[in-house]
Amino acid sequence: MLAPILISAVTIFAFAAAPAPSATPAPAAPAGPLREVTYKVSFSDRTYSGGEHYSGYSSQSNVVADSGTVTVDITGVIGDALAVDVTEIMNKTGTPAKYSGSVLPDGSVNFPPDSIKPVTRALLQYFGTQFVPADKIAPDATWDVNEERGGVSVKTNYKVTKVDGAVVTLAEKQTIKIATQNATVTTDGTVTLKPSLLVPMSGDLHQVISRLSVSGETRDDVSMRFDRSSDSRDVPAK
């Protein structure tokens, strides 16, 4: 702690005689987000369930599909982590749904459960500021990401299949095992992104979620697509 500063009578007088300095206005708060990126998105979720019952084996299926836009507003940067606001406008609902969360440097997406849609969660991971290792931007380069946390095992493989100028094409294969729910999630697909801009350009992903219980099996077959339509850091979008 700094020691108290003793001020002499002469110094006090000098300050009193000098004209008061004019106040410096505080810097204005930003008028909007640091960056805004909008995507056109679509998804289709086919749910199948089946199992043995007293009356015998029975099954049922259901399909939910929708399309719309997802706007990602980067509102702050803490270290290399991003504070993010998301606005989803799906055609079947029409009403904007807004959520706040964050994206960590490695691409981990932190939003409350049952908030953003799977297609939004899928595209947000590619906003991670350190998502693509700097030494992996080359054709046929691969890397693995393996995590074990709270009974959840995640194993992901990424492979660079093409480099076209600033645009990199990735093939993603991921398997998630959730012990507490006896569930397995597999994802595979292709994503293009601009590492220099730290955003994905487009993605075409297929995800299968299977759960086993005493009553049978539930399976979700999900197809997801996203395409960047505008970006405040890259105008016009390419």
C-alpha positions as CSV (number, residue, x, y, z in Angstrom):
1,M,0.0,0.0,0.0
2,L,1.3,3.5,-0.8
3,A,2.2,5.7,2.2
4,P,0.1,8.9,2.7
5,I,1.4,11.8,0.8
6,L,2.1,15.0,2.8
7,I,1.3,18.2,0.9
8,S,3.0,21.5,1.9
9,A,1.1,24.8,2.4
10,V,2.8,26.2,-0.7
11,T,1.6,23.3,-2.9
12,I,-1.9,23.7,-1.6
13,F,-1.9,27.4,-2.4
14,A,-0.5,26.7,-5.9
15,F,-3.4,24.3,-6.6
16,A,-5.9,26.8,-5.3
17,A,-4.6,29.6,-7.4
18,A,-4.4,27.6,-10.7
19,P,-7.5,27.5,-12.9
20,A,-9.5,24.3,-12.6
21,P,-8.8,22.0,-15.6
22,S,-11.7,21.3,-17.9
23,A,-13.4,18.0,-17.4
24,T,-12.5,15.3,-20.0
25,P,-15.6,13.6,-21.3
26,A,-15.9,9.9,-20.8
27,P,-15.5,7.8,-23.9
28,A,-18.8,6.9,-25.4
29,A,-20.0,3.4,-25.1
30,P,-20.0,1.4,-28.4
31,A,-23.2,1.9,-30.3
32,G,-23.5,-1.8,-31.1
33,P,-21.7,-5.2,-31.0
34,L,-18.1,-5.5,-31.9
35,R,-19.0,-7.7,-34.8
36,E,-22.3,-9.1,-36.3
37,V,-22.5,-12.2,-38.5
38,T,-25.7,-13.6,-39.9
39,Y,-26.4,-17.0,-41.2
40,K,-29.2,-18.7,-43.2
41,V,-29.9,-22.0,-41.5
42,S,-32.0,-25.0,-41.9
43,F,-32.5,-28.3,-40.1
44,S,-34.5,-31.5,-40.2
45,D,-34.9,-33.8,-37.1
46,R,-36.5,-37.2,-37.7
47,T,-37.2,-38.9,-34.3
48,Y,-37.7,-42.7,-34.1
49,S,-38.7,-44.6,-31.0
50,G,-39.5,-48.2,-30.5
51,G,-39.6,-51.0,-27.9
52,E,-41.3,-54.0,-26.4
53,H,-44.6,-53.4,-24.6
54,Y,-47.3,-55.7,-23.1
55,S,-49.1,-55.6,-26.4
56,G,-45.9,-56.4,-28.3
57,Y,-43.3,-54.4,-30.2
58,S,-44.3,-50.9,-31.3
59,S,-42.6,-47.9,-32.9
60,Q,-43.3,-44.4,-34.0
61,S,-41.6,-41.6,-35.9
62,N,-41.9,-37.9,-36.2
63,V,-40.2,-35.2,-38.3
64,V,-39.6,-31.6,-37.4
65,A,-38.0,-29.3,-39.9
66,D,-37.5,-25.5,-40.1
67,S,-35.3,-22.8,-41.6
68,G,-34.5,-19.2,-40.8
69,T,-31.7,-16.9,-39.7
70,V,-29.2,-16.9,-36.9
71,T,-27.5,-13.6,-36.0
72,V,-24.3,-13.8,-33.9
73,D,-23.4,-10.6,-32.1
74,I,-19.9,-10.5,-30.5
75,T,-20.4,-8.1,-27.6
76,G,-17.1,-8.5,-25.8
77,V,-13.7,-10.2,-25.7
78,I,-12.2,-11.4,-22.4
79,G,-8.8,-12.8,-23.0
80,D,-9.5,-14.9,-26.1
81,A,-13.0,-15.9,-25.1
82,L,-16.0,-14.2,-26.8
83,A,-19.1,-12.9,-25.1
84,V,-21.9,-13.6,-27.6
85,D,-25.6,-12.7,-28.1
86,V,-27.5,-14.9,-30.5
87,T,-30.8,-14.1,-32.2
88,E,-32.7,-16.9,-33.9
89,I,-35.6,-16.2,-36.2
90,M,-37.2,-19.4,-37.5
91,N,-39.8,-19.3,-40.2
92,K,-42.4,-21.5,-38.4
93,T,-42.3,-19.4,-35.3
94,G,-41.5,-15.9,-36.6
95,T,-40.8,-14.6,-33.2
96,P,-37.1,-13.8,-32.5
97,A,-35.5,-15.9,-29.7
98,K,-32.5,-14.2,-28.0
99,Y,-29.9,-15.8,-25.8
100,S,-26.6,-14.8,-24.3
101,G,-23.5,-17.0,-23.7
102,S,-19.9,-17.4,-24.6
103,V,-17.5,-19.2,-26.9
104,L,-14.1,-20.3,-25.5
105,P,-10.9,-20.1,-27.5
106,D,-11.0,-23.9,-28.2
107,G,-14.5,-23.6,-29.6
108,S,-16.4,-24.8,-26.4
109,V,-19.9,-23.3,-26.5
110,N,-21.4,-22.1,-23.2
111,F,-25.1,-21.5,-23.5
112,P,-27.8,-22.7,-21.1
113,P,-29.4,-26.1,-21.9
114,D,-32.5,-26.0,-24.0
115,S,-31.7,-22.6,-25.4
116,I,-30.0,-22.3,-28.8
117,K,-30.8,-24.8,-31.5
118,P,-28.4,-27.6,-32.4
119,V,-27.6,-25.9,-35.7
120,T,-26.6,-22.7,-33.8
121,R,-24.5,-24.6,-31.3
122,A,-22.8,-26.4,-34.2
123,L,-21.8,-23.2,-36.1
124,L,-20.7,-21.3,-32.9
125,Q,-17.9,-23.7,-32.1
126,Y,-16.1,-22.4,-35.2
127,F,-15.9,-18.9,-33.7
128,G,-13.3,-20.1,-31.2
129,T,-10.3,-17.9,-31.6
130,Q,-7.9,-20.8,-31.3
131,F,-10.2,-23.4,-32.9
132,V,-7.8,-24.2,-35.8
133,P,-4.2,-24.8,-34.8
134,A,-1.9,-22.4,-36.7
135,D,0.2,-25.3,-38.1
136,K,-2.8,-27.2,-39.4
137,I,-3.8,-24.9,-42.3
138,A,-2.6,-27.2,-45.0
139,P,-4.2,-29.9,-47.2
140,D,-4.5,-33.3,-45.4
141,A,-3.6,-31.8,-42.0
142,T,-5.5,-33.5,-39.1
143,W,-5.9,-33.0,-35.4
144,D,-7.9,-34.7,-32.6
145,V,-9.7,-33.2,-29.7
146,N,-10.5,-35.5,-26.8
147,E,-12.3,-34.5,-23.6
148,E,-13.6,-36.3,-20.5
149,R,-15.8,-34.4,-18.2
150,G,-18.5,-35.4,-15.7
151,G,-19.3,-38.7,-17.3
152,V,-19.3,-37.3,-20.9
153,S,-16.6,-38.4,-23.3
154,V,-16.0,-36.4,-26.5
155,K,-13.7,-37.5,-29.3
156,T,-13.4,-35.4,-32.4
157,N,-11.3,-35.6,-35.5
158,Y,-10.8,-32.8,-37.9
159,K,-9.1,-33.0,-41.3
160,V,-8.3,-30.3,-43.8
161,T,-9.6,-31.5,-47.2
162,K,-9.0,-28.3,-49.2
163,V,-7.3,-24.9,-49.0
164,D,-8.6,-22.4,-51.5
165,G,-7.0,-19.0,-50.8
166,A,-8.3,-17.8,-47.4
167,V,-11.0,-20.5,-47.3
168,V,-10.3,-23.8,-45.6
169,T,-12.6,-26.9,-45.9
170,L,-12.7,-29.2,-42.9
171,A,-14.2,-32.7,-42.5
172,E,-15.5,-33.3,-39.0
173,K,-16.1,-36.6,-37.3
174,Q,-17.2,-36.6,-33.6
175,T,-18.5,-39.2,-31.1
176,I,-20.0,-38.2,-27.8
177,K,-20.9,-40.7,-25.1
178,I,-23.0,-39.7,-22.2
179,A,-22.9,-42.3,-19.5
180,T,-25.7,-41.0,-17.3
181,Q,-28.2,-41.0,-20.2
182,N,-26.9,-44.2,-21.9
183,A,-26.7,-42.0,-25.0
184,T,-24.3,-41.7,-28.0
185,V,-24.1,-38.7,-30.3
186,T,-22.2,-39.0,-33.6
187,T,-21.7,-36.1,-36.0
188,D,-20.0,-36.0,-39.4
189,G,-19.9,-33.4,-42.1
190,T,-18.1,-30.7,-43.9
191,V,-17.5,-27.0,-42.9
192,T,-15.7,-24.2,-44.7
193,L,-14.2,-21.3,-42.8
194,K,-11.9,-18.4,-43.0
195,P,-9.2,-18.8,-40.2
196,S,-8.1,-15.2,-40.8
197,L,-11.6,-13.9,-40.0
198,L,-12.3,-16.5,-37.2
199,V,-15.8,-17.4,-38.6
200,P,-17.3,-20.3,-40.4
201,M,-18.6,-19.7,-44.0
202,S,-20.8,-22.7,-44.4
203,G,-21.6,-26.1,-42.9
204,D,-23.4,-29.3,-43.8
205,L,-23.6,-31.7,-40.9
206,H,-25.4,-34.9,-40.1
207,Q,-26.0,-35.9,-36.4
208,V,-27.4,-39.1,-34.9
209,I,-28.5,-39.2,-31.3
210,S,-29.4,-42.6,-29.9
211,R,-30.6,-43.4,-26.3
212,L,-31.2,-46.8,-24.8
213,S,-33.6,-47.4,-21.9
214,V,-35.6,-50.2,-20.4
215,S,-38.5,-49.2,-22.7
216,G,-36.5,-49.3,-25.9
217,E,-34.5,-47.1,-28.1
218,T,-35.0,-43.4,-29.2
219,R,-33.1,-42.2,-32.2
220,D,-32.8,-38.7,-33.6
221,D,-31.5,-38.2,-37.1
222,V,-30.6,-34.6,-37.6
223,S,-29.5,-32.8,-40.8
224,M,-28.2,-29.2,-40.4
225,R,-27.1,-26.6,-42.9
226,F,-25.8,-23.1,-42.4
227,D,-24.5,-20.4,-44.8
228,R,-23.0,-17.0,-43.9
229,S,-25.1,-14.2,-45.5
230,S,-23.5,-11.1,-44.0
231,D,-20.6,-10.1,-41.8
232,S,-19.8,-6.7,-40.5
233,R,-16.1,-7.5,-40.7
234,D,-16.1,-8.8,-44.3
235,V,-18.4,-6.8,-46.7
236,P,-19.5,-8.0,-49.1
237,A,-19.7,-11.6,-47.9
238,K,-17.7,-14.0,-50.0
